[in-house]
Amino acid sequence: MSGKRLPGFLRRTRRRDYQDSEEEDYFTTDDDESQSSHGKGSKSKSQGTNNGGGKEVKSEKDSGDKDGASESATLGGNDKKMPLQDSDQKDEARDSFLSNGTAASRSSSMYRSSSSNNSSDFEPPTKPAKRAMSRNSTPAMSTSATHRPLMDRKLSYRESKFDTIFTDDNIKMSELRKLGWNGVPRQFRGMAWKIMLGYLPTNASRRANTLKRKRSEYKDAIAQHYDIDDDTRTLQEQETLRQVLVDVPRTAPGIALFRNERIKRILGRLLYTWAMRHPASSYVQGINDLATPLIVVFLSDYYEGDDVLDGNVMVLLSEESLDEVEADVYWCLTNILAKIQDHYTADQPGVQRMVMRLEELTTRIDGNLAEHLQDVGIQFIQFSFKWMNCLLLREFNLKCVIRLWDTYISEDGFEDFHVYVCAAFLCQFSAQLQSMDFEKLFAFMQDVPTENWGETEIEMLLSQAYVLSTLFGGSDAHLTNASAR
């Protein structure tokens, strides 16, 4: 070997999860596993003997190359050994050797040890996460709500922090909220949301029973309100059901997952059941949008955090698992709406209150923009009503909304903090808006250009909203007085 080209075993190290020094041991050490694969009773190669008629091949050192050497290898069985003429044959021999189960398991253990001590000159590639199921199986999630991610790759620092929190028998809610404010990793998101929304207890020993009880209770609610003869429904109930069934196909129509008939079925059923159990508000258009992030996040739990928006997972998802997702979405949606229920009662006073606060806040932080909107005849209610009613779900893509909700759920901020987010969002486009007349401005606000936004832009928006909340939080009277002047 001339030294211009690395030996085969070093070249292949970049694609294999073992160290070059340990790999060499596989081919030069006479262990029991190697003997069982290539022949019995082989003696040390340095003795120059053979066993059972097998022919021995000695390694030859090349004085011009300190890194590599031609190695002995076995091709075929029955203790028959042949010299390898080139690196491709050596690679083929090593592939054959590593295909047996013992070598594969030793390779896996070496990867774990090498990841911890970083002793290899070549960093092994990150293993891809395994899918939650094969194409011939269906997902199964235990009632213990497994939260742990796949451990065949090294966790990031942030993931390790979440992993530490979830390994505790009693989760400290303050720590979880503090960590979740800056975003929750996908594999932990479902569990984190359920706990922070109050659906699951912080005590790990109680979660399985809680899930079982709440899912059973939801089944009873379906039997009582949904799975009944239409002739037994009142006129008001029939009108509510009609409105739900009209809005379901309109929910996130651009996302393949929500065009799936099974998803439409569970969405309609949980929305109608919620309306029947909350007659003070019943169903209001916009509540359907609030269910979409919950469906995506909880469905992803069954696929270890994988992206489910393309809807392909529905081919494999069992009815039992889908029923569990439906129940979890129902209860978490119920807990969210419980804190903003006056947004959906008659005349929606909660939404109007948030619109007024947004106008007051904008007047305070960007008086020129507020004055321009007034001069051209644009009222805040005309563009911000849907921001409050749908919590910006129609302004951002769903991945951005899910990141936004990480903070909302951690902040418990579906009302107060949301106003600061809307103010920061509006001021993002202040310069553009102040150069527009009524028609252009109105059209712009109905379709704000956020199609290219990602998590980076959302996190910047959240940071600006946090600054506003620290400056003006709890100062409603001050804001009102300022706007009055």
N, C-alpha and C positions, 0 to 999 in steps of 0.2 A: 504494500500500500504506500502511495507516494506522499500522503500527508495533506494533499489538497482537498481530500474528501473525507468527512467524518465517517467512522465505521458505522455499519448499518444499525447496530443496537443503539448508538447515540442519536442517529438521525430519527429513529422511531420513538425516542423518548418523548418528543414533543407531542406525540399522539397517544401515548400510553400513560397509565397512572401508576408508574413505579419508577424508582431511581435507577440510574445507569449502573451504579455500583452494586445494587441489590439484584438487578437483572442479570449481571454477569455471574453472580453467585448461582443463579438458577442453572446456568449451563456448565459451570465448572465444578459444582459441588455434587458429590455422590450422596444423595439422600435417598430415603426409602421410597419416596414418591417417584423420583426419577428412575429408580431401579425397576419399579413396577411397570412403568411406561415403556422402557427401552431394553429391558432384559434383567435377568437375575444375577446377582453375585459379581457385578463388575468391580474390578479392583481399581486402585488409584491409577490415573493416566500416567503419572510419572514413573510407574513401574514398567510400563511398556508391555503389558500382558493383555490377553483377551480371554473371553469366557464364552463357551458354547459355540465356538467357531466364528464369533463376531470379529470383524477386523477393526483394529483401533487406528484412529487418526490423530496425530499429534498436532498441537498448535505451533505455529512458527512465528517468531517475533520478527518484526521489521524494524531494523535499527533506525530507520529514518522517520518513524512515526511512533511517538510515545503514547498516543491516546488509544490506539486500537490494535487488534491482532486478529488473524483468522482463527476461529474457534472450532472445536470439535462439535459435531452435531449429528443427530441421528435422523435419517430419512427412512420412513417406513417402519415396519415392525420386525419381530423375530430376531432382535439383536443384530440386525445387519446394519452396519454403519458405512457411510460413504463420505468422502471429502466434499465440502462445498466449494464450488469454483468461483462464485461471485456473490456480491452482497444481496442480490435479489433472492438467490437460493437460501442464503442465511435467514433473510426476513421470512421466507416461506416456512422454514424449519421452526423459527421462533413462533410464528402464528400457530403452527400445528401443536407445538408444545403448550402454548398458553391457552389453547382451546379446552384442555382438560380442567375439570372442576376444581381440583386442588390448587393448581397454579393460579386460577382466576381468583379464588378466595384469598390467596396470599397476596396477590396483586392489589386487591381491594384494601386489605389491612395495611399494606405499605403506603397506599395513597393517604390514608388517614394519618399515619405517623409522619409522613413527609409534609402534610399540610400543617402539622402542629410545630415542627421544628425548623421548617424552611431550609433544610440542609441540601437540597438539590440545586445544582447550577441551573437547571431548566425547570421553570414553573409549570406544573401540569395544568392542562386546560380545565376550566370549570365544567363539571358534568351537567348536562341538561336535566332539568327537573322531569321526573317521570310523570306521565299522565295518571289521573286518578283511576283509570280503568282501561281495559282493552276494549276493542270494538265488539267483542263477543260477551261482554259482561255489563252489568248495570251498576251504578254507583250505590254505595251503601254507607250511610252515615249513622253512627251509633247515637243513642240518645244522650250520650255524654258530651256530644258536640265537640269532637276532636278539633283542636286548634293548632296542634304542633305542625310546623312545616316539614317538608322533606329534608332529611339531614344528609343527603348525598352531595351537598355543596356547603361551602363555608358561609355562615351567616355574616351579613354585614354588621357593623357596629349597631346601627339602629335596630335591625332585626333581633340582635342578641339582647338588646334592652327590653324589647317586647317579650321575647322568649323567657327572660328572667322573671318578668312580672307575671306571666301566665303559669309559670311553674309553681308559684306560691299557692298554698291551699286557700288563703284568703287574700284576694286582690285588693290593694289599696287604691280606692277610686281616685283620690287626688293625684296619685302618681300616674295612673292610666290616663286621666284627662290631660295632665300636663304633657305627657309624651304624645298623646294622640292629637294634640292641637296642631302640631307640625306635620301631620300626615301619618296614616297607619299603613304598614306594609300589607300587600294584598292577602297573604296567607293568614294574617291575624285580624283582618278588618271585620269579618262577620262576627266573630266572637266579641271583639272590642265594642262594636256597635250595640250588640244585644245587651251587653253588661251596662254600658253607659246610658242606654235608653231605659234601663230599669226592667227589661224583660227577663234577664237572667240574674241570679244572685251573685255576689262577689265570692261567696263560699263555694268552692269547687264541689264539695260533697253533696250539695243541694241541687246542683244544676240538672242532673239526669231526671230527678223526680219532678222538678219544675217544668222541664220540657215535656215530659209525658203528660202531666196534668193540664198544661195550657193547650197542648195540641188536642187533647181529648175534649177539652171545653170548647175549642173552636169547632170541632166536628159536630158537637151537640148544637151549636149555634147555627151551623149550616142546615142541619136536619130541621130545626125549628123555623128558620126564616126563608131558606132558599129552596130546599128540596121539598116543596109543597105544591099542591095543585094551584094553577093560576086562578081558578075560579074562587079560591078561598082568600085571595088578596083583595084588599080594599082598593078603591080607585087611586088613592094617594100612593099606595105601594106599587101599583101597576105603573103609574107615571114615573116613579123613582126607578123602577127596573128598566123601563123604556129608555130613560135618560142615560143610565149606566151603560146599557147595551149600545147606545148611539156613540158614547164617548170612548168606549174601549178600542174600537178600530182606529180612532184618531190619536191614540196614545203612542207617542214616539214612532210614527209611521216610517221614519227613515232608518230605523234599526231593525235588522232582520229578526232578532229575538222576539220582538213585540209584534211581529206579523205571524208568529207561530200560533196555531189554533189552541194549543194546550195552554200557552201563556195567556191568551185572551180569555180562556175559560176561567182560569183561577183569578185573574184580575177582576173580571166582572163579578164573580162570586164573592170575593172578599170586599169589594166596594159596596155591593148591595147589602151584605151582611152588616158591615159597619154602619151604613145609613139606617138600617132597621133598629140597630141597638143604640143609636144616638139620634133620636127623633127631634131634638132641639135644633140641630143643624141639618140633619138628613144629608143627602148627597148634594154637593156643589161642584160644578165644573172646575177643574184644577186639582181636586183631590186625587184624581187618577194619575196626574203627573208625579205627585209625591210618592207614589208607590214604586215608581220605576227604579230609582237607585237601590231601594231595599231588595227588589227582586234580583237585580244583577249581582249585588254583593252576596246575598244568601245563597243564590244558585252557584256562585263561584266556589263556595265552601265545599261543594261536592266534587269539585274538579281541582282542588288544591290551589285555588287562587287564579286559575287560568282564565283567559278572556273568553267570555261566553256570549258576547254581543252578536256574533255571526249566527247564533241559533243552532249550530250543528250539534251541540250537546243534547238538544231535545230528542234526538234520535235514540240516545242511549239512556236517558233519564227514566227511572222507573216511576210508576204512579205513586208508590209509597213515598219516595223521596220528594216528588213534586208536591204532594200533600203536606209534607213537613215544611217545605219552603213557603207554601201558601199560609200556613198557620203562623209561622215566624214573622212573615211580612205583615199579616193582619195585626198581630199584637204590637209590633214596633211602630207601625203606622198609627195605631190607636194611641200609643204613648206620646208620639210627636204631636198629634192633633189635639190631645188633651190640654196642651200648653198654649195652643193658639186657636182654640175652638171658636172664639168670637170672631175669627176671620171668616167663618163660614155660616154664621147665624144670619138672621134676617138683617138686610142692609149692610152686612159685613162691617161692623164698626171697627174691628181690629185692623182690617186692611186700610180703612180710611185714616185711622190713628197713625199707622206707620207712614202713610203718604204725607201727612201733615208734618211729622217729625223729619222726614227726608227734606221737605221744602225748607223747614226752619234750619236744618243743619247745613244745607247747600247755601242758604243766604249768609250764614255765618262764615263758612270756609271759602266760598267763591262767590262773592257778591256780584261780580261782573257777569258771571254766567246766569245767576238767578235773575238779574235785572234784564238781561237779553231775552231770556225765556218769557218774561212778563211783557216786554216790549213787542215781541213778535206775536204774542197771543197764545203761547203754549202754556197750558196748565199742567202741573205735575201729575194730576190724576189721570191725564190722557195717556201718559207713557209709563208711569210707574205702578199703576194698578196691577198689571199682570206681573210685575217684578215681585210684588208683595203676595199676590194671590198664589202664584206658582213658585215662589222662592227662587227666581232666576233660572228655573229649569229650562225655559224656552230660549234663554239667551246664550247658554253654553252647551257644548257637547256633553254627553253623559259622563265621560271620564273626568272632565273638569268638575262637573257637579258632584261626583263622588268624592273627589279631593276636597271640594268646598265643604261637603257634609262631614268629613273627618273633623274639621274645625268646628262646625256648627254643633255637632253632637258633643264634642269635647267641651265647648264653651257653653253649651245649653243655650244657644243663641239663635234660635229660629225666629225670634222677634227682635229683641234689642240689638244684638250684634249684626243681624241682617240689615238693619237700617244703615249702619256704618259701612257695610260692604256696598250697598247700593249707592251711597254718597261717594265713596271712593271710585266706584265704577263710572258714575256720571261724570265726575271731574277728570277722568282719564281722557275724555274727548272734549274738554272745555274749549280749547282753541278752535277745533273744527266747528263745534256747535255755534260759537259766537260769530262765525263767518257765514252762517246759513240764514235764509229767510224761512218763513213759516212752512212752506211746502217741503222744501228740502230737509228741514229740521225734523218735521213730523215723520217723513218717510224714513229718515235715518234712525230715529228712535224706535220705530216699529221693527227694524231689522238691523240691530247694531252689529257691525262686522267683527265677530269673534270666532269665525270658523277656523282660524289658524291658532287660536289660543290653546295652550297646554298647561301643564302643572306649574311651569315656571311663572307664567303670567298670573295664574290663580294665586300663587303664593305671594307674589308682589302685591296683588290686590288685597289679600288678607293682611299683609303687613301694614299697608296704608290704613286699612280699616281699624286695625288694632291701635295705631297711633291716634286716630280720631276718637276712638272709644276712651282712651286714657285722658284725652284733652277735654272731651265734652260729656263723658259718661256721668249720669246723675245730675245733669245741669239743664233739665228740660225748661225750668222756669227762666233760666238765664237766656236760653236760646229763644224762647217765646218773646221775652222783652226786647231782645236784640232785633228780631224780625219786625216787631211792632214799631220800633223807632224808624 
